[in-house]
Amino acid sequence: MDGTVLVTGGTRGIGRALTERLIGAGARVAVVGRDRERLAELAAEHGERVTAWPVDLADPAAVDGFLNEVTERHPDLSVVINNAAVQTQTDFLGADPVAMRPVLRREIAINLDALVAISTGLLPHLRERPAAAIVNLTTGLALAPKRAAPVYCATKAGVRSFTRALRYQCERDAPHIRVAEAIMPVVDTDMTRGRGTGKISADVAAAAVLAGLERGRAEIYVGKARLLPAIMRIAPAAGHRLLRDG
Ligand SMILES: NC(=O)c1ccc[n+]([C@@H]2O[C@H](COP(=O)([O-])OP(=O)(O)OC[C@H]3O[C@@H](n4cnc5c(N)ncnc54)[C@H](OP(=O)(O)O)[C@@H]3O)[C@@H](O)[C@H]2O)c1
C-alpha cells in the first residue's frame, strides 16, 4: 500500500492487527491511541514505519490538535481507518442516570464525534492525493441493536449512515476518495472479553478488512456479518431477535 495509513485505536485489538498487517505490506502507519506505553512499544518495534499519536478521542480539542499536525508530518497520508471505539454495557432502568451521563457522552464522542471530525477534517488533504480511502468500522449491531449496549449500537448506526452519505458526496465530487464501511462480526478482543461465542481473531478480521479495501468494496462484511443483509431483508424481525440478546 502506498503512502501513510492512519489507524485510530491501533494499540490493541483489531486496530493493532490492522497496523501489523499494514506494516507487513510496506505501509507507514500513523497510530492513534491513549496508551502511551503501547504506542512507544509499537514505535520502538517498527522504527520509521510507525508514528505514535497519543490522543484521547473523547477530547475534541485533542482531536483538533491532532488534525492540525498529522498531515504536516505525513503529507503522503492517503488512507484513514477509523477503528477506535468503546462499548459501554448500560442498563438504563437499573443505573443512576446522572452517573451514567458522562460515560455515555464519552462513548458518543469517541465512536461518532471524533470519527466525523477526523473523516471530514482530512477530506481537503485526501482530495489532493491521487487516490485515497476512508474506512469506518461498524458492526452487525448497526443494523440491529442489542439490548445491553444501546448507545454503542446507536453510534454505530450513526457511523453507518454517515459513511454512506459521505460516500455519496465523494462519488459525486471526489471519486478518487473511496469511502468504505467494514461491518464486523464478534471478534476476540478486549471489547468482547468474557462474552460472545464463535469469535474470530483480530488478525483474521484485519485481513478481511484489508482484502475488502483492496477489492474496492464499499461495504466490507466480515465473517458471519456477511449473512446479515440477507437475514434483515428476508426476515427482519428474526434478525432483530437474533442480535437483541448478544
Ligand atoms: N471486537 C468485536 O467483536 C467487534 C465487533 C464489531 C465491531 N467492532 C469494532 O471494531 C473496532 C475495534 O474494536 P476492538 O474490538 O479491536 O476494540 P478494543 O480491543 O477494545 O480496542 C479499542 C482501541 O480503541 C482505542 N481507543 C479507545 N478509546 C480511545 C480514546 N478515547 N482515544 C483514543 N483511542 C481510543 C484503544 O486504544 P487505547 O487503549 O490506547 O486508548 C484501542 O486501541 C471498533 O470500532 C469496534 O466497534 C468490534
The ligand as a MOL file (V3000), in Angstrom:
LIG
                    3D

  0  0  0     0  0            999 V3000
M  V30 BEGIN CTAB
M  V30 COUNTS 48 52 0 0 0
M  V30 BEGIN ATOM
M  V30 1 N -14.4580 -6.8750 18.9660 0
M  V30 2 C -15.6280 -7.0610 18.3460 0
M  V30 3 O -16.2860 -8.1090 18.4860 0
M  V30 4 C -16.1950 -6.0190 17.4190 0
M  V30 5 C -17.3950 -6.3210 16.7630 0
M  V30 6 C -17.9310 -5.3730 15.9150 0
M  V30 7 C -17.2730 -4.1800 15.6900 0
M  V30 8 N -16.0990 -3.9210 16.3360 0 CHG=1
M  V30 9 C -15.4540 -2.6300 16.0860 0
M  V30 10 O -14.0870 -2.8160 15.7500 0
M  V30 11 C -13.3290 -1.6970 16.2230 0
M  V30 12 C -12.1720 -2.1980 17.0650 0
M  V30 13 O -12.6910 -2.8960 18.1760 0
M  V30 14 P -11.7770 -3.8250 19.0980 0
M  V30 15 O -12.6030 -4.9790 19.4900 0
M  V30 16 O -10.4670 -4.0390 18.4600 0 CHG=-1
M  V30 17 O -11.6270 -2.8680 20.3840 0
M  V30 18 P -10.5590 -2.9140 21.5700 0
M  V30 19 O -9.7860 -4.1550 21.5690 0
M  V30 20 O -11.3210 -2.5310 22.7960 0
M  V30 21 O -9.5590 -1.7160 21.1680 0
M  V30 22 C -10.0600 -0.4230 21.0840 0
M  V30 23 C -8.9910 0.5050 20.5540 0
M  V30 24 O -9.5440 1.8420 20.5580 0
M  V30 25 C -8.6770 2.7070 21.2490 0
M  V30 26 N -9.4190 3.7060 21.9950 0
M  V30 27 C -10.4620 3.5250 22.8450 0
M  V30 28 N -10.8120 4.6900 23.3950 0
M  V30 29 C -9.9970 5.6340 22.8780 0
M  V30 30 C -9.8670 7.0340 23.0700 0
M  V30 31 N -10.6420 7.7070 23.9210 0
M  V30 32 N -8.9130 7.6930 22.3850 0
M  V30 33 C -8.0810 7.0210 21.5290 0
M  V30 34 N -8.1570 5.7070 21.3110 0
M  V30 35 C -9.0970 5.0130 21.9880 0
M  V30 36 C -7.8860 1.8030 22.2030 0
M  V30 37 O -6.6220 2.3880 22.4350 0
M  V30 38 P -6.0450 2.7860 23.8800 0
M  V30 39 O -6.2610 1.6620 24.7900 0
M  V30 40 O -4.5970 3.0740 23.5660 0
M  V30 41 O -6.8210 4.0010 24.2340 0
M  V30 42 C -7.7420 0.5100 21.4120 0
M  V30 43 O -6.6050 0.5670 20.5940 0
M  V30 44 C -14.3170 -0.8090 16.9660 0
M  V30 45 O -14.7900 0.1920 16.1020 0
M  V30 46 C -15.4520 -1.7450 17.3120 0
M  V30 47 O -16.6800 -1.0740 17.4880 0
M  V30 48 C -15.5410 -4.8130 17.1960 0
M  V30 END ATOM
M  V30 BEGIN BOND
M  V30 1 1 1 2
M  V30 2 2 2 3
M  V30 3 1 2 4
M  V30 4 1 4 5
M  V30 5 2 4 48
M  V30 6 2 5 6
M  V30 7 1 6 7
M  V30 8 2 7 8
M  V30 9 1 8 9
M  V30 10 1 8 48
M  V30 11 1 9 10
M  V30 12 1 9 46
M  V30 13 1 10 11
M  V30 14 1 11 12
M  V30 15 1 11 44
M  V30 16 1 12 13
M  V30 17 1 13 14
M  V30 18 2 14 15
M  V30 19 1 14 16
M  V30 20 1 14 17
M  V30 21 1 17 18
M  V30 22 2 18 19
M  V30 23 1 18 20
M  V30 24 1 18 21
M  V30 25 1 21 22
M  V30 26 1 22 23
M  V30 27 1 23 24
M  V30 28 1 23 42
M  V30 29 1 24 25
M  V30 30 1 25 26
M  V30 31 1 25 36
M  V30 32 1 26 27
M  V30 33 1 26 35
M  V30 34 2 27 28
M  V30 35 1 28 29
M  V30 36 1 29 30
M  V30 37 2 29 35
M  V30 38 1 30 31
M  V30 39 2 30 32
M  V30 40 1 32 33
M  V30 41 2 33 34
M  V30 42 1 34 35
M  V30 43 1 36 37
M  V30 44 1 36 42
M  V30 45 1 37 38
M  V30 46 2 38 39
M  V30 47 1 38 40
M  V30 48 1 38 41
M  V30 49 1 42 43
M  V30 50 1 44 45
M  V30 51 1 44 46
M  V30 52 1 46 47
M  V30 END BOND
M  V30 END CTAB
M  END
